[in-house]
Amino acid sequence: MEAKDTGSTSADEGVDPSSYDPAGNTTDKENQFWKNYSKEAGEYDKDFLLKNGTNIDGVLIFAGLFSAVSASFLVASQRPFEPVPWDPCMEWP
């Protein structure tokens, strides 16, 4: 079986050539990296939701109430769509 040289790309830089596995299997170093990443990301997400979960609920409730009140004022301030008899645009030649 011949080894195929694909050349070096920017994505290949910084990668240890001895850790390359042609079958696509990950090395122990890569597995450890992703395990650590998953753990840290999970902890960050939990902390973020604990800190900001109640704030987000309050903001969403406020936005919903504000839009409902604003819409009701806009509807109440609209004139009915009826022709005005004294409007000069309504006269036919």
N, C-alpha and C positions, 0 to 999 in steps of 0.2 A: 504494500500500500504506500503510495507516494504522499508526501506531505505537501500541501498546497500553500504557497505563500500568497496571502491576500494583500500584503502591503500594510503599512502602518497608517492609521487614520488618527484624527484628534481624539476619537473615543478610545483608541487603544493606548494612548499615552498614559503613563502612570500605572498600568496594569502589569503585574508580575507575569512574565511569560510562562513561568513554571506552574502557575495556577490555572492555566488554560486547559480545559477539558473538551476535546472535540465532540464528545457525545452530548454536550450541553448540560452536564451535571454541574452543580455548584460545588465549590470547595468549602471546607470547614470555616475558612475565614469569611466567606460571603454569607454562609448560613448564620454565623455569629453576628455579623453586621445587621442582617435583616431581623433577627430575633431582638437585638437591642433596639433597633429602630422602631419595631412594632410596639415594644414595651414602652419606650419613651413617648411615642405618639399617642398611645392609649392613655397614659397618665396625663399628658397635656390636654387631651380632649376632655377627660373627666374633670380636671381642674377648671377648664374654660367653661364647661357647662354649669358647674357648681357656682362659679363666680358670676356668670352672666345670664344664667337661665331665667332668674326672676326678673332681671332688667329687661330682657327681650320680651317676656310676657307683658310687662307693663307698657312697653313701647307699642306693641301690637294692639293692645286694648285701646290705648290713647289714639292711635292712628285710626282705628275703626270708628270710635266715637266721634272723632273730629270730622272724618269724612261724612258720616251720617248727618251731623248737625250742619255742616257746610252745604251738603246737597239739599237739605230741607229749606235752608234760607234761599238758595238759588232758585228752587222751584217756586217758593212763595213770592219771590221778587219778579218773576216773569209775568209779562202782560199776557192776557189771553190772545190767541191768534184769531182775531176777528177784523174784518175790514173796517176802517174808520171812514164814515161817510163824508166827512169834510176834507179828506186827504186829496190834494190836487192830482196825485198819481192815479187815483181811482177813476178820474174822468176819462170818458172815451171821446175821441174827436167827433 
